[in-house]
Amino acid sequence: MKPLNYAILKYFTKVEEACADDVIDALKGEYGNFKAFNKKSIINALMTAEANGLVEETRIDLDKNKELRVYYHAHEEGAATINKFIKD
């Protein structure tokens, strides 16, 4: 099993775009019991990945509770870097 942050990054190499809620839905089966598996920590991981140039923001919207959702995607260079260092 990969560390959670690795799994989050790897997920972005397999989808067009996603927000923190999408990450939670996709990884909850394997990582749902991890202490750091919460929305705040996942948003922090996504913001760190963006700051490091691995993913970029694609759009924003509001969910049904009027909470902001930020969507990201791994651009070609970011996906290549992720795949180079994190193997399946």
N, C-alpha and C positions, 0 to 999 in steps of 0.2 A: 504494500500500500504506500502510495506517495504521500509526502507531507501535504497538508491541506492547501497551502499557497501554491504548490506545484500543480495540484489537481485543478485549482481555479484557473491558473494560466493555461494549462493544457486544454481545458474546456473551451477556451476562446479560440483555439486552433481548429475546433470542430464545428463551430456555429458561425453564422453570418454576423450576428450581434446578440448581446444579452445584457440584462441588468442584474443587480444583486439578487432580486427575487428569482430570476431564471436560474442563477447559479445555485441558489438554495434548493430549488425544485430538482435540479439535475443531480446534485451531490448528496442530498439528504440520506439516501439509502446507505451510502458507504461512510459518510462523515457526520451523520446526524448526532452521534453521541460525543463528538469532540467538543471540548469546552469552548474553543474559539469559533465554533460553527454557529454564528449568529449574524444577523444582518449588519450590525455595526462593524464587526471585524471583517466581513466580506467587502463592505464598501471601502474600508481602509485598505484592504489588499488591492482592490481595483484602482484606487487613487494612487497607490504606490506604483502599480504596474504602469499606469499612465505617466506618472512623473519620470519613470525609467524608460519610457519610450516603447514599451512592449505592446500596449493597447492604446487606442485613441477613442475619444468620445464621438458618438455618431448622432445622438439625438437625446432629447429629454421630453418627458411628459409627466402627467399626474396619474397615480393609480386611483382605484375606486374610493379610497379614503382621503384623496387629495394630498397624498404624500408624493414628493418629487422622486421620479425614477430617472436615473442616468443610464443610458445604454452605451456600451463600448463594443469595439471589435478589434481583433488583432490584425493589423495591416500586414502586408506581405513580408516586410522586413522583420516586424515583431514576431510574427508566426514562425519565420525561419529561425530566429534566435531562440524562441521557446523550444521548438522542436530539436534544435541542435543540443541544448543542454538538458532537456527533460525528455527522456525516452519513454515510449509506451510500455 
